[in-house]
Amino acid sequence: MTTAVADRTLNALDRCDRCGAQAYVRVVLESSGGELLFCGHHARAVEATLRPLTSDWHDETARLQEKEPVLAD
């Protein structure tokens, strides 16, 4: 896997591998280099088990707290 792919920002097309919701966490497995995507809920549920097996844990859940700018008329 190339660094450019691993550093790509997650977007609305990236879906959680568990439930299909928008993914905010990308996990790269150390052994295979395979990639898993999770919503915030499922990332927290599997973090204790998976984090020791990963080479990269890319977490964008802070974006869930960001507010969209409001445009004035």
C-alpha positions as CSV (number, residue, x, y, z in Angstrom):
1,M,0.0,0.0,0.0
2,T,1.3,3.4,-0.9
3,T,1.5,6.3,1.6
4,A,-0.7,8.4,-0.7
5,V,-3.6,6.0,-0.4
6,A,-3.1,5.6,3.4
7,D,-3.1,9.4,3.9
8,R,-6.3,10.1,1.9
9,T,-9.0,11.9,3.7
10,L,-12.1,9.8,4.2
11,N,-15.2,11.1,2.5
12,A,-18.9,10.3,2.2
13,L,-18.3,7.5,-0.2
14,D,-16.2,5.6,2.4
15,R,-18.5,3.3,4.3
16,C,-18.1,1.3,7.5
17,D,-17.4,-2.4,6.9
18,R,-19.7,-3.4,9.8
19,C,-22.8,-1.3,9.2
20,G,-22.5,0.7,6.1
21,A,-22.6,4.1,7.8
22,Q,-20.1,6.8,6.8
23,A,-16.6,5.8,7.8
24,Y,-14.5,8.1,9.9
25,V,-11.7,5.6,10.9
26,R,-9.3,3.7,8.5
27,V,-7.3,0.8,9.9
28,V,-4.4,-0.7,8.1
29,L,-3.5,-4.2,9.3
30,E,0.1,-4.8,10.0
31,S,0.3,-8.4,8.8
32,S,-1.5,-8.1,5.4
33,G,-1.5,-4.4,4.7
34,G,-5.3,-4.7,4.3
35,E,-7.5,-1.9,5.1
36,L,-10.7,-1.8,7.2
37,L,-13.1,1.2,7.5
38,F,-15.3,1.9,10.5
39,C,-17.8,4.4,11.6
40,G,-17.0,6.0,15.0
41,H,-19.2,3.6,16.9
42,H,-17.7,0.4,15.5
43,A,-14.1,1.8,15.6
44,R,-14.5,2.3,19.4
45,A,-16.0,-1.2,19.7
46,V,-13.1,-3.0,18.0
47,E,-10.2,-0.6,19.0
48,A,-8.9,-2.6,21.9
49,T,-8.7,-5.8,19.8
50,L,-7.5,-4.3,16.5
51,R,-5.1,-1.5,17.5
52,P,-2.2,-3.9,18.5
53,L,-2.5,-5.5,15.0
54,T,-2.4,-2.3,13.0
55,S,0.4,-0.4,11.3
56,D,-1.9,2.7,11.0
57,W,-5.0,3.9,12.8
58,H,-6.3,6.9,11.0
59,D,-9.1,8.5,13.0
60,E,-11.2,11.4,11.6
61,T,-14.0,11.2,14.2
62,A,-13.2,14.8,15.3
63,R,-14.9,15.9,12.1
64,L,-18.2,14.7,13.7
65,Q,-17.9,17.7,16.1
66,E,-17.1,20.3,13.5
67,K,-19.9,22.8,12.6
68,E,-20.7,23.7,9.0
69,P,-20.3,27.4,8.3
70,V,-23.7,29.2,8.0
71,L,-24.0,31.5,5.0
72,A,-25.7,34.8,5.6
73,D,-28.3,35.9,3.0
